[in-house]
């Protein structure tokens, strides 16, 4: 595939020569053990795979290697509630076509911690403009509402956005709203890397789906385990429950 030089992020590489052992975490994770380099060819790259395959480990390391806070936010957010980050980011190299106007790491797992840090910065340090930037106090909305408010108010054109399982906070309708926002931002020169289990999100027509179950192999939407599993269940829920329970 011809590379799209309109993208911000070009390549992700692992400096394998510096890794002392591939028998220790996180390098013993199969998908990391087999990883060398990845070219990005689409404005939205989806990382899919089974629980425990290494999606969050990989995407967290990518965010940290880009200078972003491991619990979410921009490079200006450096709070930490617990140090659980792996050392993978120290061995990861990224190359770019263009500088991003802004970068943001959004992860469902630690979104509460991020919202709490925004609230603390406003109340303790007087950064009242943060509420304007994020659409208000994120703790005063539902999880899904605050997620969308942040994206609507904080994400801008020509940005690089790393999302880890955003569907965890969102209803199917809200996931479709997120797709609309993503498409608008893609048209304005932004790029996304998204780890997800959502059949709605990975259906995005301008996206590329990479299967970590098969070492970042590109896969068509209708061939993903996500699509096939949902389709099999929704086509015959009673039959599937009989197979599952009986």
N, C-alpha and C positions, 0 to 999 in steps of 0.2 A: 504493500500500500504506500502511495506517495505521502510523505510527511506533510502535515498541515503547519506551515511556518507561521500561521496566524496565532498558534497556540502560545501560551506562556511557558509551560513546563514541557521540556523536550524528552529527557531521559532520566531514568532512575537506575543507579548502578550500585552494586554491592562490591566493596573492596575486599574481595575474597582472600587476597594474599596476606592481609593484615589479621585475618581471623585465626586465632591460635588453635581453636578446636571446634569442629562441627558436631561435637558430642555434648556440648553444654548449651543451656538455654541462653538466648533464644535461637541460636544457630542450629540446634538439633531439631527444631520444628521442620517437618519435611519440606514444606514449600519454601522456607528460608534456606535450608540446606541445598536445595536445587537451584536457587535463584542466582543469576548473574547480572542481567541487565533487562530493562524494559523500555521500549519506545512507546511514547504516547501519540496516538494518531487521531484522536477525536476530542471535541470540546468537553465531552462528559465521558469519563471512564468509570465503569462500574466494576467493583471487585466483589465477586460472589463465591460462595463455598460454604461447606458445612460448619457448624459450630466447632470451634477448637482447631480449625485448619490454619489460623494465623492471620485472618483479615485485620482484626483490631491491632495486633502486634505490628503488622506491616504499616498500617495507615497511621498509627501513632508515631512510629519511627520516622515516617515521611514528614509528618507535621513538625516534629521536633527538629529534624534536619533542615527544615525551612525556617527555623527560628521561632516557631510558634509554641505557645504554652501547651504542655502535655494534657492539661485538663480542659483546654478550650480557650478560645479567644484569639487575639492578635499577638504579635511579638511584644506588645506593650503590657500584656497580662502575664505576670510571672509568679502568681500565687501557686502554692502547692499544699494540698491537704494531706496527701500521702505519697511518698515516693515509690511508685510501682512501675515506673518506666523502665524498659529494657535498655541494654546498651547497643541495640541494633542501630540506632540513629548515628552512633559514632563511626559506623562503618558504611554508611549510606551516602552516596554522592548524587546530587541532582544537577542537571544542566538545563538551561532555559534558552528560549528564543528572545523573550522580551521580559523586562521587569514588570512585575504585577503592581498595579496601582494600590492594591490592598490585598492582604492575605488573612484568612480566618480558618480556624480549626473548630468545628462544631461536632461534639460527640454527645449522644444521648445519655451515656453512662454517667457523665460528670456534669451534666448541664445544670443541675441544682447548685453545685459548687460554684460554677461560673456566675449564675444569677446572684448568688449570695455575695460574691466578690464585687460585682457591679453595685449592689446595694451598699456594701461596706464603703466603697470608694466615694459614693455620693454622701452617705450619712456621716462618715468619720473624716474624710479628707476634702469634702466640699466640691467634688467633681460633678456638679449638678447637670452639666451638659451631657453626661453619659445617659441620663434618662431620656433626653431628647434623641440621642443617637440610637437608642435601643427601643424606642417606642413606649417608654415608661418603665415602671418597676415591674420586672419580669415575674416576681413572686406574687404579684396581684392578679395574675392570669393563670388559666389552666396550663398544664404542661405543654399541650399542643398549641394553644394560643400564643404562649410566650415564645415557643420555637419559631412559629411563623412570623411573629412580630419582629424578632431579631433579624430573620432573613430579609423581611420586607424593608426594614429600616437601616440595617447595617451593611448589607451586601450591595455593592455598587458595580458599575461598569469596569471592565479590564481588571477584574479581581481573580485571585486564585483561592478556591474554596475546597477544603478537605472536610468531608462529612462522614461520620461513623454511625451507621444505622439510624438515620434520621426518622425512619418510619416508626421507631419505638414510641415516639411521642404523638404520632399523627393518625387520625382516622383515614379511611380510604379517600373520603372527600378532600381532606386536608393534604393528603399525598398528591392528589391531582392539582390542588392549588400550588403546592411546592413545584410540581412539574412546570406549571405556567410561569412561575417566578424564574426557575432555572432557564427556561427557554428565552425569556426576555433578556436575562443577563448574558446568555450565550450570544445572542444577537448583538450585544453591546461589548463583545470581546472578552468575556469572562470564561474561565475554565474550572471544571469540577472534577474531583476524584472522590467517589462515593463507595463505601462499603455498605452492602445492604442485602436484606432478604426479601425485599418488596417486589412482587411481580408487577406492580403499577410503575414504580420508578424505573426499573430496568427496561421497560417497554419504550423508553424515550427514543424517538426516531433518529436523533443525532448522536446517540451514545454508542460506545463500544463496550461490550461485556467481556470481562476476563475471568476465567474460572480457576480459582486457586486450588480446587480439588485436582486439577490437571495442570499445575505449574504455569498459571497465567495464560493458558490457551484461550484464544478468542473463540467465543461461542455465540451462535445466533439465538435470539430471544426465545423462539419456540423450541429450542433444543436444551435450554437450561433446566436444571433440576427444579428450580423454583417454579417455572412455568408448568412443567410436566406434573409436578406434585399437586399444585393448586388445581390444575385442570382435571386431573384424575379424581380428586376429592369432590370438587364442585359438580362434576358431571354425574356423580353417583354417590352422594354422601351416605345414604343408607347402606349401600353395598360396601363402601369403605369401612363404615363402622362395624358391620358384621365381620369383615375380615380382621379388623383391629381388635375387637372385643371377644369374638367367638372363635 
